[in-house]
Amino acid sequence: MKTVLMVAEKPSLAQSIAKILSRGNMSSRKGLNGACSVHEYTGSFVGQSAHFKMTSVCGHVMTLDFIGKYNSWDKVDPAELFSKAPTEKKEANPKLTMVKFLQVEGRGCDCIVLWLDCDKEGENICFEVLDAVLPVMNKPRSTERTIYRAKFSSITDTDICNAMNHLGEPNRNEALSVDARQELDLRIGCAFTRFQTKYFQGKYGNLDSSLISFGPCQTPTLGFCVERHDKIQSFKPETYWVLQAKVNPEKESSLTLDWDRVRVFDREVAQMFLNITKTAKEAKVESVSKKEKVKQRPLALNTVEMLRVASAALGMGPQHAMQIAERLYTQGYISYPRTETTHYPENFDLKGCLRQQANNPYWAGTVKALLSEGINRPRKGHDAGDHPPITPMRAATEAELGGDGWRLYEYITRHFIATVSADCKYLQTTISFSIGPERFTCIGKEVTSPGFTEIMPWHSIPLEESLPHCEKGDLFPIGEIKLLEKQTSPPDYLTEAELITLMEKHGIGTDASIPVHINNICQRNYVTVESGRRLKPTNLGIVLVHGYYKIDAELVLPTIRSAVEKQLNLIALGKANYHQVLEHTLDIFKRKFHYFVDSIAGMDELMEVSFSPLAATGKPLSRCGKCHRFMKYIQAKPSRLHCSHCDDTYSLPQNGTIKLYKELRCPLDDFELVLWSSGSRGKSYPLCPYCYNHPPFRDMKKGMGCNECTHPTCQHSLSMLGIGQCVECENGVLVLDSTSGPKWKMACNKCNVIVHFFENAHKVRVSPETCELCDAALVDVDFNKAKSPLPGDETQHSGCVFCDPVFQDLVELKHAAMRHPMHRGGQGRRQGRGRGKGRRPGGRLNPKKPKDKMAALAAYFV
C-alpha cells in the first residue's frame, strides 16, 4: 500500500481538508514541533488503495537572509549588499523545526500532494516543502510520477473533492518570481535602510523612528501620501460666487434651482448677473425631459475592492481586514480572499452559493425572491486567471463570527447577492428654467426598480422631493434670488481606500502585499492614521520623500517599481529569465544607491531644518566614563545616550524606561550605570552604557546588560546575582533583581520568566554557597519581625529557592508582561506555586551544573 503525504499551508486548513477527504473517518496526532497536527486515514489514490498523512506548514518554511558577517551593520559597507553579499535560505521560524518535522513525516512516503494556497506565494512554499521532503521519500521508478499539486479556491466538499480528482503540478516559474521579489527587496531595502538609518540617527536626536527604512514598494506608497500633503500645503483658496434661485410652484413649497453657469470668479460679473435676473418676476419652464437611467450592479468582489470598502465603510485597516478574511477562509465561510479576478467562470455554481443564504433573517426575503424569479448573470469583469471572486461559501450568524468577522462576512455576502441581482432603474426628470436671459436647472430622480440597492442600501438613489408636474411654457413665481459667496477648498488627506486605489493603478505591490506596505509606513512613524482612516504624513515622512525627490525622484515615483513588477510577472509566465531580471534590476539600483550616497547632503539640508542635532536633544542623565561630563538621554526612538563632548552615542534597550541607577559606576570603564525597566509587572536590570555597546569579555555579545555580564567580582554582575538555571528556556539564568524590593523577584536573563518571592522581605542576598540537590545558589533572606512568614517567628533564613521546604509557599513563577522585541510572548500566566526544582516543561530534569559557580557560568556561556 502506498503512503501519500499531503501538506497544507496552515494547521486549520489541513484539518478541514482531511475531514472532507476522509469523510470524518481519520485519526489525528500532534507533530513533533507541537504546532502542526498529522491526520491519517486510508483511501484510494490514482486507482490504488493508499495510506494518507495530511499535515501542514505554518506559512513560509524558509526565509532569505544574508550569511554571517553581512548581517552586521557595523562590519559591512551597505554597497556590498547589492552583489558581493551571498544570501542563503534559513528556516523562517527555527523554533518550529519545520524542516525536521516535514522530513520525519515524509520519510518512507511514496507520493506527495501539495495543498498550499493557490497563489504565487503558495507555489513558492510548494518548492520549499519539496526541498525538505524529497531527499527522504522513497525513490520512484523511472517514469513514475510522485509530485502532485491540488488547485482549489474554497474549503467546501465539492471544491476539495474536485481538486483531489484533478491534481496538477506545482508551477516552478511562479515560485521563481517570488524568489526574485524576495531577493530584490532584501538587497535593495537593506542597503538603503542601513545607510540612511546610520547616517541620520548619528546626527539627529528627535527623529522618533527606530529604523529609517527604505523599500521598493514602501517608499512609493509613502510618496502618494506626501504628494497629497504637498497639494494641501500649496493650495491657495479662491473666492467664487454662485447664483441661487428659488421658485414657488405652490404656496407652501419651494424649489431650489441650480445655475447653468455653475459659478463665476469675478464679483462684479456675478453682481451683474444678479441684477439682470432680479428684474424678472417669474421663472419660465423652457423644457421638461424624462429619461430612464440605470445604476449598474457591482462587479464581483476582488481583494482590492474588499480592502477599500473595509477601510472606507467598516473602519478596518487593510492588514486587519486581510487577517479577518483569511480566518473566514480557513474556517470555510468564504472563498480564497486573495484574488484579482472580478469575473465568475461559466461553470461556477452561483445558485448553490445563493441557496446557502436563504435562511438568514437579514436577506432571506431577497434571496428567496431571486431564486424563484431567476438570478441575473453577473457582469463580465476582469479574469486574471487566479481564483474566482470572493464569495460566501456557507451560511453564518452574527453569534458565530462576532464583531469584525461578522461585519466583513456580511459585506461579502451582500456584495455577492448584489452581483446576481437586477440593476437599479430610476426615472430622471430634468426641468430647465429661464429667469431673464439666465438658465437654471432642477433635476429629480424617482426609483422605478430598486434592484441590487435593496441588499446594498448604501448605494440606493437618495430620496428627493418630487418635482412639480409642469410643461414647457409654464410660469412660476420667484421666491428669492441671491448671490452666495464661497471658496474653493483643498483636497483632504488620502484615505486608506484612496491609497489602495492608487497603488493598484500604478502597480505598486500585489493584492497580498498592499496591506503590508500600508502597515509598514504606519509602523515606521512615516504617517499617522487620523479620523476617517486618513493618512497624514509625519515630519520624518515628508522630509524623506522631499529628499528622495531632490536626489533621485525615481526612488519615490511609482514608475520604476511598476516596471519591476511587470518583469516579475513575466518570470511567473515563463517569458523572462530569472537571473537576467535579477541582475539587471540590481545593477540599476546599485547605481542609484551610489548616487544617493554621494548626494546625501541634499537630504541632510532638509533634515537640518526639521530635526535637532543629537547635542541639542535629550536631558542629562548619567556621566560618561571618558570625560566625566553628563551624557544626554534621548527618549525618542531609538532611545540612546549621547555624550556631546566625546561625540559618542550609546544605544540602549528599547521599549522600556531608563533611569539612573543610584549613581553607581561600572568597575571596568567608570561609566555610571543606568536601570532599564519594562514596568512594575515586567523585568528590570542595570547596564553599563559602554559595556552594552562594547562587550568587555569574549563570552559576551553586544546588547547584554549587567544580568549577563561575566565579571567575577562586580556586585551587579551575573556572577554575583545569578541564582540558578531558568526553569523554562535552555540557556537562561535566573538573576536576582536587587532593585525590586519589597516585592522581590528574580528574572531570566534570556526569556520572559519571572519568579516572585519573599514579598515584604527586608533584604534578599545571593549566597556564595550552592544547593547540594540542584546546584542553584542559596539565598539569604531577612524579614521584619512584624511581617515574617517564617516558622517560629524567625526573621532570617538561608536556603535554596527551589528545594527548601521553608521557601516553598513563598515562591511564585510568572511570565513578564514584556514589550521588548528580544523577549518572546506570554502574558502574566500564573504557573502556580512551588519549588519548580529546575524542571522544564515536559518534566525533564535539567542537566546537573558544575558545583563551582564560575565554572557553571562559563559552561552556560559556552
WOGIQUI-V558810 format. One record per run of one state. SS is the DSSP state (H for helix, E for strand, L for the rest). FROM is the first residue (numbers start at 1). LEN is the number of residues. If there is no record, write none. Layout:
SS,FROM,LEN  SS,FROM,LEN
This chain:
L,1,1  E,2,7  L,9,2  H,11,11  L,22,5  E,27,4  L,31,6  E,37,9  L,46,2  E,48,9  L,57,5  E,62,5  L,67,1  H,68,4  L,72,6  H,78,5  L,83,4  E,87,5  L,92,2  H,94,3  L,97,1  H,98,9  L,107,4  E,111,5  L,116,4  H,120,17  L,137,10  E,147,3  L,150,7  H,157,9  L,166,2  E,168,1  L,169,3  H,172,30  L,202,2  E,204,1  L,205,13  H,218,17  L,235,4  E,239,10  L,249,6  E,255,5  L,260,4  E,264,1  L,265,2  H,267,12  L,279,3  E,282,14  L,296,7  H,303,10  L,313,5  H,318,13  L,331,3  E,334,1  L,335,15  H,350,6  L,356,8  H,364,10  L,374,18  E,392,1  L,393,5  H,398,4  L,402,1  H,403,17  L,420,4  E,424,12  L,436,2  E,438,12  L,450,1  H,451,4  L,455,2  H,457,3  L,460,15  E,475,13  L,488,7  E,495,1  H,496,11  L,507,7  H,514,10  L,524,3  E,527,4  L,531,3  E,534,4  L,538,1  H,539,17  L,556,2  H,558,15  L,573,5  H,578,21  L,599,1  H,600,11  L,611,2  E,613,1  H,614,3  L,617,2  E,619,5  L,624,6  E,630,5  L,635,5  E,640,4  L,644,4  E,648,4  L,652,5  E,657,9  L,666,6  E,672,6  L,678,6  E,684,5  H,689,5  L,694,12  H,706,3  L,709,9  H,718,4  E,722,4  L,726,7  E,733,5  L,738,7  E,745,4  L,749,4  E,753,5  L,758,3  E,761,10  L,771,6  E,777,7  L,784,1  H,785,3  L,788,3  H,791,3  L,794,2  E,796,4  L,800,5  H,805,6  E,811,5  L,816,17  E,833,1  L,834,5  E,839,1  L,840,5  E,845,1  L,846,7  H,853,9  L,862,1
